[in-house]
Amino acid sequence: MAFSGSLRAQTADEYRSKNNPLYWKNRKPDAAYWQQDVHYTIKAKIDEEQHTISASEQLDYWNNSPDTLHYVYFHLWQNAFVKGPYLRELEKANKMKARLGKNEAEGLGCVVDGLEVDGQNVEIELDNTILKVYLPKPLAPGGKATFTMDFTTYWDDG
């Protein structure tokens, strides 16, 4: 199955507009409520023969919290299905046999390359499905950071 055509997402300015009735700031449940804003553009290529998705992403992140941030987290969900993660320990404890495909057996889930924040290389830590990204400078309340990265996601029939 192939997709042909184009998709258009809202721009960050359209989404974050006072005219958007679905924007969270326009429908706060109480005055103390907040949530972070993220706008991203992903360019991806799916290779069904190699079972990969290769992509580049730009992500704009607005800190709407009352706290200054020194790091942010990304979830790399596909890493849950490779050999060695916490999910496999749970399967073992429940006497379930893991079914791993070639990529999964090699530990390939989601691999992030060339991650930058505001054009600067940054330190990262990976713990299973959680990628911790240390910001090059603190992100104050109301501030914005732009993340760029390349990544490859592998899948199998395991």
Secondary structure by P-SEA (a helix, b strand, c coil): ccccbbbbccccccccccccccccccccccccbbbbbbbbccccccccccccccccbbbbbbccccccccbbbbbccccccccccaaaaaaaaabbbbbbcccccccccccccccccccbbbbbbbcccbbbbbbcccccccbbbbbbbcbbbbbccc
